Amino acid sequence: MADRVVVMKNGRIVETGDLHAVARAPEHPYTRALLGAIPRLEQARQAAPSGAEAKVLLRVEGLSKDYYLPGAPFRAGRTVAALRDISFSLAAGTTLGVVGESGSGKSTLARVLMGLDQPSGGVVHYDGIDLFHMSPQDR
């Protein structure tokens, strides 16, 4: 995505140069530490449990979230569905990216999963526990 890279630490440039040169042979210790923190695909494959061993850590089933718009212009008294019947699972040791255009429900999904918004329907289990029946302190 870039030809040149600038590495900053505490508001100061510590290294700059051609992307490939800096990535292959970083000079500054901070740059080396940053590059060392990037998960490598091969490392992830080795670390992640395979097949039947992979424990489902997050299970989302039929998640929905509606917003009521009481007095919004052109939509007064309408309900808008921000999420409709969302289902997925995430195994321990894996990463999930959620992408979509603006207004597609990404932030709403995150807010519901974090317990900042209540869902209109569906269930979310984290490590086998229903998130929406946990106290805020336990969550």
Secondary structure, DSSP 8 states (H G I E B T S, - for coil): --SEEEEEETTEEEEEEEHHHHHHS--SHHHHHHHHTS--HHHHHHHS--GGG--EEEEEEEEEEEEEESS-TTTTTEEEEEEEEEEEEEETT--------TTSSHHHHHHHHTTSS--SEEEEEETTEEGGGS-TTT-
